[in-house]
Amino acid sequence: MASNYIAGSERDYSRGGGNPTWDALEDVIGALEGGTAVCFSSGMGAVDAVLDDLPPGAPVVHPEVAYMNMRANIARRQESGRLEARAVDITDTDATLAACDGAKLLWIESPTNPLLGIADVRALVAGAKQRGLEVAFDNTVATPLLQRPLEHGVDIVVHSATKLIGGHSDLLLGVAVCAEPDRAARLRELQNLAGSTPGTLESWLALRGVRTLHLRLDRSQQNAHELARRLASHPEVDRVRYPGLEDDPGHRRARELMRGFGSMLAFEPRGGPDRADAICDRVRVLVSATSLGGIETLIERRAKWRGEELVPASLLRLSVGCEHVEDLWDDLEGALEATK
């Protein structure tokens, strides 16, 4: 843990020269994704750097329903004339590629947060490249263990390492992984100039998290799949969104493109938003809180947040953790019964 170094050593000051702990984390995430990684103080720091590197007024095609602060960042830049935002249903390949004509960047998120939509990554990247676009991909929900977007021709992958990579809800950290080292060097310069550098302790904690990522992801997605299956047949549930269910609209694509279906699901209970809020208040094993990717199962009604107006009002997002699945089900089923 050092911010400056003895004169004459390979580094002088950590903001511009890095830190051995950051280096170790960047090496690991870069190897997992198959590119060159640059760490940031948060996932939004990584998003901001990618957008900052675009020319003024550049058109950006992005999902209309995706991580809300990414969309808010693009919207704010559009308001000041720095970017042109083109929002699309990222699961509609033809409509997305039509919006790419004349654009500079295609931003993909898949599975989408919180609707769990699955994009046809291969077709989108191929179409974007034909049109001369750069492609960025938010891989936070799947992690490189379930998909490696750079293998499909994506230029930059971003992660909120706060989520599954860190895995314990105790750090803020972001990562951008570039297919080309020169692109990573530009992002590193922006990281330095914006002061969006990661903390050494947070980097160390994220390295700790990576060591158990495969174990946590295996358990949490097994739990998610089982909860999704049970919720789908529950009489008090109108709809379940989880790409692991065979009747889910994204199931075929997810099966072709991913090595698993992930640890996040969403469902809409009968009774509208008031019922959904009551379920969040009633659970005791599940935790009513925002964020995702930790070892504890989190539940929240996403439409309560400003910027989530396109999300169904009663939709509950579950970030499924590593608890015993029967404990989770007993708690969730009890909340559904108690709030009839």
C-alpha positions in Angstrom: 0.0 0.0 0.0 1.9 3.0 -1.3 1.0 6.2 -3.1 4.6 7.2 -4.0 7.8 5.4 -4.5 11.6 5.9 -3.8 13.2 7.9 -6.6 14.9 5.8 -9.2 12.5 2.9 -8.9 10.3 1.7 -11.7 7.4 3.8 -10.4 7.2 7.3 -9.0 3.6 8.1 -8.1 0.8 5.6 -8.1 -1.9 7.6 -9.9 0.1 7.6 -13.1 2.6 4.8 -12.5 0.3 2.2 -11.0 0.7 -0.1 -8.1 1.8 -3.8 -7.8 -1.6 -4.8 -6.4 -3.5 -3.1 -9.3 -1.1 -4.8 -11.7 -1.9 -8.2 -10.2 -5.6 -7.7 -10.5 -5.3 -6.4 -14.0 -3.2 -9.4 -15.0 -5.8 -11.8 -13.7 -8.9 -10.1 -15.2 -7.1 -9.5 -18.5 -6.2 -13.2 -18.6 -9.8 -14.3 -17.8 -11.2 -12.0 -20.6 -8.4 -12.5 -23.0 -7.2 -8.9 -23.3 -5.4 -6.0 -21.6 -7.2 -4.8 -18.4 -7.2 -1.4 -16.7 -8.8 -1.0 -13.2 -10.9 2.0 -12.1 -12.3 3.2 -8.8 -15.7 1.9 -9.8 -17.6 0.3 -12.6 -18.9 3.8 -13.5 -15.3 5.0 -13.7 -14.7 2.4 -16.4 -17.9 3.3 -18.3 -17.0 7.0 -18.1 -13.5 6.5 -19.5 -14.9 4.5 -22.5 -17.4 7.3 -23.2 -14.8 10.1 -22.6 -12.6 8.6 -25.4 -15.3 9.3 -28.0 -15.2 12.3 -30.3 -17.6 15.2 -29.5 -21.2 14.5 -30.7 -20.5 10.8 -31.5 -23.7 8.8 -31.9 -23.9 5.9 -29.3 -26.3 3.0 -29.7 -27.2 1.5 -26.3 -29.8 -0.7 -24.7 -33.0 1.1 -23.7 -33.1 -1.1 -20.6 -29.7 -1.8 -19.1 -27.7 -0.6 -16.1 -29.4 2.7 -15.3 -26.3 4.8 -14.4 -24.7 3.9 -17.7 -27.8 5.2 -19.5 -27.9 8.2 -17.2 -24.3 9.0 -18.1 -25.0 8.9 -21.8 -28.2 10.9 -21.4 -26.3 13.6 -19.5 -23.7 13.8 -22.2 -26.4 14.1 -24.8 -28.0 17.0 -22.9 -24.7 18.9 -23.1 -24.1 18.0 -26.8 -21.2 15.7 -26.2 -22.9 12.6 -27.5 -26.0 11.5 -29.4 -27.9 8.7 -27.7 -29.8 6.1 -29.7 -31.7 3.7 -27.4 -32.7 0.3 -28.7 -34.1 -3.0 -27.7 -30.7 -4.8 -27.7 -32.5 -8.2 -28.1 -33.9 -7.0 -31.5 -30.9 -7.5 -33.8 -32.3 -5.9 -36.9 -33.5 -2.8 -35.1 -30.2 -2.4 -33.3 -28.2 -2.7 -36.4 -30.4 -0.2 -38.2 -29.7 2.3 -35.4 -26.0 1.7 -35.9 -25.9 3.4 -39.3 -23.7 6.4 -39.0 -22.9 5.7 -35.3 -19.6 5.6 -33.5 -20.1 3.1 -30.7 -22.4 0.2 -30.0 -22.8 -0.6 -26.3 -24.1 -4.1 -25.5 -25.2 -5.5 -22.2 -26.2 -9.2 -22.1 -27.8 -10.5 -20.1 -29.5 -7.1 -19.6 -30.0 -5.7 -16.1 -32.7 -6.2 -14.8 -34.8 -7.8 -17.6 -32.3 -10.6 -18.4 -32.6 -10.1 -22.1 -30.1 -11.9 -24.3 -28.5 -10.2 -27.3 -27.2 -12.0 -30.4 -23.7 -10.9 -29.8 -22.1 -12.5 -32.8 -24.6 -10.9 -35.2 -24.4 -7.5 -33.5 -20.7 -7.4 -33.5 -20.4 -8.5 -37.2 -23.0 -5.9 -38.2 -21.3 -3.2 -36.2 -17.9 -3.9 -37.7 -19.3 -3.8 -41.2 -20.5 -0.3 -40.3 -17.2 0.8 -38.8 -18.4 0.9 -35.1 -16.4 0.2 -32.0 -18.2 -2.2 -29.7 -18.2 -2.1 -25.9 -19.8 -4.8 -23.8 -20.8 -4.8 -20.1 -20.1 -8.3 -18.9 -20.8 -7.7 -15.2 -23.8 -10.1 -14.9 -22.2 -13.1 -16.7 -18.5 -12.6 -15.8 -15.7 -14.0 -18.1 -16.5 -17.5 -16.6 -19.8 -17.6 -18.6 -18.9 -15.6 -21.7 -15.8 -13.9 -23.2 -17.1 -11.2 -25.5 -13.6 -10.3 -26.9 -13.7 -13.7 -28.6 -16.6 -12.5 -30.7 -14.8 -9.3 -31.8 -15.9 -6.9 -29.1 -13.3 -4.1 -28.6 -13.8 -3.3 -24.9 -15.4 -5.3 -22.1 -16.3 -3.5 -18.8 -17.1 -4.9 -15.4 -18.4 -3.5 -12.2 -16.0 -5.6 -10.1 -18.0 -4.4 -7.2 -20.4 -7.2 -8.1 -19.5 -10.9 -8.8 -15.8 -10.4 -9.2 -15.5 -8.9 -5.7 -18.3 -11.1 -4.6 -18.7 -10.0 -0.9 -20.4 -6.6 -1.2 -17.4 -4.9 0.5 -15.7 -2.9 -2.3 -16.2 -0.5 -5.2 -14.1 -1.2 -8.3 -14.3 -1.2 -12.1 -12.4 -2.9 -14.9 -12.1 -2.2 -18.6 -10.5 -5.0 -20.7 -9.4 -4.1 -24.3 -8.7 -6.3 -27.2 -5.8 -4.0 -28.3 -3.1 -2.8 -25.9 -3.0 0.6 -27.5 -6.7 1.1 -26.6 -6.0 0.1 -23.0 -3.1 2.6 -22.9 -5.6 5.4 -23.9 -8.0 4.3 -21.1 -5.1 4.3 -18.6 -4.3 7.9 -19.5 -7.9 8.8 -18.9 -7.9 7.0 -15.6 -4.9 9.0 -14.6 -6.2 12.4 -15.7 -9.6 11.8 -14.2 -8.1 10.5 -10.9 -10.4 7.4 -11.3 -7.8 5.1 -9.8 -8.6 2.0 -7.7 -7.8 1.7 -4.0 -5.0 -0.8 -3.1 -7.2 -2.4 -0.5 -10.1 -2.7 -2.9 -7.8 -4.3 -5.5 -6.6 -6.8 -3.0 -10.1 -7.6 -1.9 -11.1 -8.1 -5.6 -8.1 -10.5 -6.0 -9.4 -12.4 -3.0 -12.9 -12.6 -4.7 -11.5 -13.9 -8.0 -10.1 -16.9 -6.1 -13.6 -18.1 -5.3 -15.5 -16.8 -8.3 -16.0 -20.2 -9.9 -17.2 -21.7 -6.6 -19.6 -18.8 -5.9 -20.9 -18.7 -9.4 -21.6 -22.4 -9.6 -23.5 -22.4 -6.4 -25.4 -19.2 -7.0 -26.5 -20.0 -10.5 -27.7 -23.5 -9.4 -29.8 -21.7 -6.7 -31.1 -19.2 -9.3 -32.1 -21.9 -11.7 -34.0 -23.8 -9.0 -35.7 -20.7 -7.7 -36.7 -19.6 -11.2 -38.2 -23.1 -11.8 -40.3 -23.0 -8.7 -41.4 -19.4 -9.1 -42.5 -20.2 -12.7 -45.1 -22.6 -11.3 -46.2 -20.6 -8.3 -49.8 -19.4 -8.6 -49.0 -15.9 -7.1 -46.4 -15.2 -9.8 -47.3 -13.7 -13.2 -43.9 -14.0 -15.0 -40.4 -15.2 -14.4 -37.4 -13.9 -16.4 -34.4 -16.3 -16.4 -32.6 -17.4 -19.5 -32.1 -20.9 -18.0 -35.9 -21.6 -18.3 -36.6 -23.4 -21.6 -39.6 -21.1 -22.4 -37.6 -17.9 -21.8 -37.3 -15.7 -24.9 -33.5 -15.7 -24.5 -33.0 -19.3 -23.7 -31.8 -20.5 -27.1 -29.3 -17.6 -27.5 -28.0 -18.0 -24.0 -27.5 -21.7 -24.5 -25.5 -21.0 -27.7 -23.4 -18.1 -26.4 -22.9 -18.7 -22.7 -21.5 -21.4 -20.5 -24.2 -21.0 -17.9 -27.3 -18.9 -17.3 -26.1 -16.8 -14.4 -27.1 -16.0 -10.9 -29.7 -13.2 -11.5 -33.4 -13.6 -12.1 -36.5 -11.4 -12.0 -40.1 -12.1 -11.4 -43.4 -10.2 -11.3 -45.7 -11.2 -8.5 -49.5 -10.8 -8.8 -50.9 -7.7 -7.0 -48.8 -4.9 -8.5 -46.0 -2.8 -7.0 -47.5 -2.7 -3.5 -47.5 -6.4 -3.3 -43.9 -6.5 -4.6 -42.8 -3.9 -1.9 -44.6 -6.0 0.7 -42.6 -9.1 -0.3 -39.4 -7.2 0.1 -40.4 -6.1 3.6 -41.5 -9.6 4.6 -38.4 -11.7 3.6 -35.8 -12.5 6.3 -33.2 -14.7 4.7 -33.2 -12.7 1.5 -31.9 -9.2 2.0 -33.9 -6.2 0.7 -31.1 -4.1 -0.9 -29.7 -2.9 -4.2 -26.6 -4.2 -6.1 -25.9 -7.8 -7.2 -23.2 -10.5 -7.2 -22.6 -11.0 -3.5 -22.8 -14.2 -1.5 -26.1 -13.1 0.1 -29.3 -13.1 -1.9 -30.6 -9.6 -2.6 -34.1 -8.6 -3.6 -35.5 -5.3 -4.7 -38.2 -3.7 -6.8 -36.3 -2.0 -9.6 -39.0 0.4 -10.9 -38.8 2.4 -7.6 -35.6 3.9 -9.0 -35.6 7.0 -11.2 -34.6 6.0 -14.6 -36.2 2.6 -14.6 -39.5 3.7 -16.1 -39.4 1.0 -18.8 -39.2 -1.8 -16.2 -42.5 -3.4 -15.1 -43.7 -1.7 -12.0 -43.9 -4.9 -9.9 -40.7 -6.5 -11.2 -38.5 -7.9 -8.4 -34.9 -8.5 -9.2 -33.1 -11.3 -7.4 -29.3 -11.5 -7.2 -29.1 -15.0 -5.9 -26.4 -15.9 -3.5 -24.8 -19.0 -2.0 -27.2 -19.9 0.8 -29.0 -23.2 1.0 -31.7 -23.2 -1.7 -34.3 -24.6 0.6 -33.8 -21.7 3.1 -34.2 -19.2 0.2 -37.3 -20.9 -1.1 -38.9 -21.2 2.3 -38.4 -17.5 2.9 -39.6 -16.4 -0.6 -42.6 -18.7 -0.6 -43.5 -17.6 2.9 -43.4 -13.9 1.8 -45.6 -14.7 -1.2 -48.1 -16.5 1.0 -48.1 -13.8 3.7 -48.7 -11.0 1.3 -51.7 -12.5 -0.6 
